[in-house]
């Protein structure tokens, strides 16, 4: 698999940390009363219009601009009966707009995605809410966390889709799969739903894209098959076991042989490994 090995981005020391700068802050407070999954008429209209624009404009442009290719969509049809009851998808996070690729890849399903709170407060916040982004409370208010979890679990019980970036932050065009937090496994265990592994890999762009458009890499999204928690284990053991299996499957989809990826599967304050 092609590895861009770019030095353009200031990847942080901690593998789950962010490096992007958000220019605006609208002051939104994500508390216990916030509509994490907004079912109001106004929001439904905004989301419907946004979905229309995605289908007629954004998806075709993204396919060309990202050089997006999709592999494994047949798994959506193969496991349709399971997936229509609700699923948590999980992938590496390698591009600011890679959720567009995920939405395109899993059509006709319409996933929500949990998002870094400063993004929702920032300059792209309204648009991100329109594409079903759910802010993660960052004010230390456990009542807010409970409210978010309750909203997500209610959605999952009604056949909803939820995407979580297991690595916890975006590192653009980074090939190794960083350690996963247990968010995907937490919701899979709590809701009794499977996790669907996804992985982004890279292709080397041609001369025109490299020299004229300064494109670092083209993206391919790989779609795997559902994984379930092992109900024979205790609850905490189920989460760790599923996290490990999920990480291994994302690594496999990303082209890594067993043991080849440089990071462990479960996040524990891990630091970036210099490998190039």
N, C-alpha and C positions, 0 to 999 in steps of 0.2 A: 504493500500500500504506500502511496505517495505521502511523505511527511514534509509539510512546508518549512518547518524549522525556522519560522519567522522571528526576527528580533525587533519587530515593529512595536510590540505591545509590552508594557511593564508588568509582567506576571508577578503577582505578590508572593511573599514567602509562604503564607498559609494557603493550602490548596483550595480552601473554600472561600477565600476572601475575594472582594471585588476590586477592580482598578479603574472602572469607568467613572467619569465625572458627570454628575447630574447638574445642569445649569440652573434649574428653577426648583422652587419648593412652594407648593400652594398651601402648605400648612394643614393638610388633611390629617385628621386624627382617626386612626383605625382602632376604634374601641369596641366595646361589647354591643353597641347599637348600630354599628356600621353594616350596611347590606353587602356582605362579602360576595354573595351570589344574588344579584339584583334582578328580581322578577317583575319589576314595575313596568307599566305599559311603555313609558318613555324609553327605558333601557332596552326593552324588547324591540322597539322600533329601530333604535340606533344599531342594535346588533344585527337585525334583519337587513338594514341598508348596507352595513359594513360587509356582511356576508355576500351581498349582491356584488359590491365593488371588488371583493376578494376574487370572486369567481370570474368576473368579466375582465378585470384589469390586473390586480395584484398577482394572482397566481401565474398568469402567462408571463408577466414581466419578471417575476422572481425566477421562473424556470430559465429564462434567458440570462438574466443578470447573475444569478448564482451558478448557472450551468447545472441546475438541479436535475438529478436522476433519482428514480425511486426503484428500490428492489424489495421484493417480499410482499407486495400488496395482495398476492394470492392468499396470504395467511389471514387477511381480514375476511375473505370469503370462506375460507376453510373453517374458521372458528366463529362464524357469524353468530350462531346461537348463544355462545358464551359471551361474546363481546357486546351484544345488544342488551345484556343485563347490567352492563357497567364494567369499566376497567380503569386501571391506573397505568398510564404509559410513562416510560422513563427513558431518558437519553442523556448523552453527553451534551454540553452547552458550549457551542463553538462559534456562534455568530449572533450579532445583535438581533437579527430578524430570522433566526432559525425556527422560531415557532410558526412562521409563515410556511416553511417547508413541511413542518409536522402537520399543520392543518391541511395542507395540500395532500400530504401522503396518506392521511387517514380518512379522507372524504369517503362517504357523506357524513361521517360522524363529526360532531362539533365539540371538541374538548375545551374544558376550562384549563387554566394553568396558574399555579401559584407563583407569585412574583415578588421580587425584592421591593419593599415598601417605598424607598426613594424613587424608584422608577414610576410608581403610580402617582406620586406627588409631583413628579417632574414634568418636563415639557411635552412628553409623549403620553402622559397619564390618561387623558380622555380617550385617546385612540386605543390604548392598551385595555382599558375597561370595555371598550366596544368589541374587542376580540376576545373577551372573556378572561381577562387577567384578574386574579384574586390576590390582593396585597397580604403579605404575611405581617401580622402585628409586630411592631418593633419598639413598643413603649414599655415592655415589661409587665403589661396588664394581662394576667392569666385569664381573666374573664373574657378579654378580647380573643385570646387563643381558643378558649372553649367555644366562643360564638362562631369563629371561623371553622373549627372542626365540626361543629354541629351542622353548619350550613353545607359543608362538603359531604358529610355522611348522609344528610338528607338527599342531596343530589345523587349520590352513588346508589342509594336505595331505590331511586327512580330511574335507573339505567344510565346515569350520567357518566361522562368520560372526564378524567382528570389527568393532566400532564404535570410531572414533577421532574425537574433537573436534579438528579441524584447528587451531582458534584457540588451543588449549592451556589455556584456563581458561573459567570461566563468568562472563558478564556478563549479568545479568538484564534482559530486555526491551530489549536494545540492538539497534537495527535494522541498522546497517552491518555488513558481513561483514569481520571483522578478518583480517589476514594469516595464512596457514596455515604451520604447520611441516610438515616433510616426512615425518612418520610414516606417513600413509596411503600415500603414494607409495613409501616404503621397503618396506613389507610387500607392496604390489602387485608391485613389481619383484622382491623376494626370493622371493616365492611364486608368481609368474606368474599372479596372480589379478586380476580387475578391481576398480575402485573404483566404488561406487554412491553418487552424490551425493544428499544430502537437504538440505532447508532448512526452517527455521521462519520463518513470517511471523506478523503480528499482525492482529487485527481489533478494532475499537473495541467495548468492552462496552456493553450497554444501561444504562439509568438505574439499575435495581435492582442490577446487579452493581457499577457504579461507586460508587453512594452508600451502599448497605447493606453489600456485601461488600468494598468498597474494592479491587476487581479492576482491575489496571492494563491488561490486555489479554487477549484470547482468542487461542489458538494454533491455527495451521494447519500441518501437516506435509506438505511436498511431496516426492514420491519421483521421482527422475529415472531415467535409463538408464545402464547400465554404461559406464565409460571404461577403456581399456586403455593400458598403457605402449607407447611407440613403440620397438619392438625394433631399429629401424635406428640408434638413438642409442646413445652410450656410456652406461654405467650411471648416472653422476652426472647426465648430461644427461637421461636418461630420467626420473629422479626430479623434476628441476626442471620439465621440460616437463609431466609429469603433474600436478604440484602446481599449476602455472599454469592448466591446462585444468580441473582439478577446482574451483579457486577461482572461475573464470569461470562454471562451470556452477551452482555453489551460488548465486552472485550472480544468475544468470538465474532460477533457481527462486525466489529471494527477491524477485523483482520489479524488479531493477536492470537498466537498459539497459546495453549495453557502454560502459565508461568512466564510468558514473555513480557506482559505489561509491567511497567516499572513500579507501579503503586499497589499497595494492599487494597483489599476490597472495601473495608469498613473505615470510615473517617474517624480519626482519633487525634485531632490537632496536627495532622500531617503537614510536613513542609515540602515545598517544591524541590524536585530533584533536577539538578543540572545535568542534562544528557546530551547537549549539543552546544 
